[in-house]
Amino acid sequence: MTKRVAEVSNDVAIVARKVEGYCSAGIKEGDKIVIRGPNVSLEETDVICGYAFSNVFPAVFALRLGVNLRDLDLEGRLWQCVDPGPPHTPGGRVLFEVVPLEKK
């Protein structure tokens, strides 16, 4: 029987590594969004920002499907949210790292 994607996917965390300016979602350095299976784990997540997902999801799905980011020269790379911050918007820029988690 074929397994569902959620059954073979790795869990990941999206960690805020740097915040420049004011984040309208209230994200602070060190905050994380944890994805377990097909869901955001609300119990383990500090704050959710839907805008951040647009840029980090390529790395999220690569890690979830077992791609080693080191092989793509992407390990440790930071992914920027879509808000460029001043002088373009009154908001702020958040830089995220996507990291694999151990299975529970």
C-alpha positions as CSV (number, residue, x, y, z in Angstrom):
1,M,0.0,0.0,0.0
2,T,1.3,3.5,-0.9
3,K,2.0,5.7,2.1
4,R,0.6,9.2,2.4
5,V,3.0,12.1,2.1
6,A,2.4,13.0,5.8
7,E,3.6,9.5,6.8
8,V,7.0,9.9,5.1
9,S,7.6,13.6,5.8
10,N,10.1,14.9,8.3
11,D,9.1,17.5,10.9
12,V,10.6,20.9,10.6
13,A,10.9,24.2,12.5
14,I,11.0,27.7,11.0
15,V,13.1,29.8,13.4
16,A,13.3,33.6,13.4
17,R,17.1,34.3,13.4
18,K,17.0,38.1,12.9
19,V,14.3,40.8,13.1
20,E,15.0,44.2,11.6
21,G,12.5,46.9,12.3
22,Y,8.9,46.1,13.6
23,C,7.3,42.8,12.7
24,S,3.6,43.3,12.3
25,A,3.0,39.6,13.4
26,G,5.0,40.2,16.6
27,I,7.8,37.8,15.8
28,K,10.9,38.1,17.9
29,E,14.3,36.5,17.4
30,G,14.2,32.9,18.4
31,D,10.5,32.5,17.9
32,K,9.6,29.3,15.9
33,I,6.9,27.8,13.9
34,V,6.8,24.0,14.2
35,I,5.4,21.8,11.4
36,R,4.6,18.2,12.4
37,G,3.1,16.0,9.8
38,P,0.6,18.1,7.7
39,N,-0.1,20.5,10.6
40,V,1.4,23.5,12.3
41,S,1.9,22.3,15.9
42,L,0.1,25.1,17.9
43,E,1.5,23.8,21.2
44,E,5.1,24.2,20.0
45,T,4.7,27.3,17.9
46,D,5.4,30.8,19.3
47,V,3.6,32.8,16.7
48,I,2.3,32.2,13.1
49,C,2.9,34.5,10.2
50,G,1.2,33.6,7.0
51,Y,3.3,36.0,5.0
52,A,6.5,34.2,6.0
53,F,5.3,30.9,4.5
54,S,5.5,32.2,1.0
55,N,9.3,32.4,1.0
56,V,10.2,29.6,3.4
57,F,8.1,26.9,1.9
58,P,10.5,25.7,-0.7
59,A,13.0,24.9,2.0
60,V,10.3,23.5,4.3
61,F,9.1,21.0,1.6
62,A,12.7,20.1,0.6
63,L,13.5,19.2,4.2
64,R,10.2,17.5,4.8
65,L,10.8,15.2,1.8
66,G,14.3,14.3,3.0
67,V,16.5,16.6,0.9
68,N,19.7,17.4,2.6
69,L,20.1,21.2,2.4
70,R,23.8,20.9,2.6
71,D,23.8,19.0,-0.8
72,L,22.1,22.1,-2.3
73,D,24.5,24.5,-0.5
74,L,21.4,25.9,1.3
75,E,22.2,24.7,4.9
76,G,22.2,27.6,7.3
77,R,20.7,29.9,4.7
78,L,18.2,32.5,5.9
79,W,14.9,33.1,4.2
80,Q,13.3,36.5,4.3
81,C,9.7,37.3,4.8
82,V,7.9,39.3,2.1
83,D,7.9,42.6,4.0
84,P,11.0,44.6,2.9
85,G,10.7,47.0,5.8
86,P,11.8,50.6,5.8
87,P,12.0,52.7,3.7
88,H,9.5,50.7,1.6
89,T,7.0,49.8,4.3
90,P,6.5,50.7,7.9
91,G,7.0,47.1,8.9
92,G,10.1,45.1,9.4
93,R,12.1,42.3,7.9
94,V,12.4,38.9,9.5
95,L,15.0,36.4,8.5
96,F,14.2,32.7,9.1
97,E,16.1,29.5,9.1
98,V,14.4,26.2,8.3
99,V,15.7,23.3,10.4
100,P,14.8,19.6,10.6
101,L,13.4,18.2,13.9
102,E,13.7,14.8,15.4
103,K,10.6,12.6,15.1
104,K,8.6,12.3,18.3
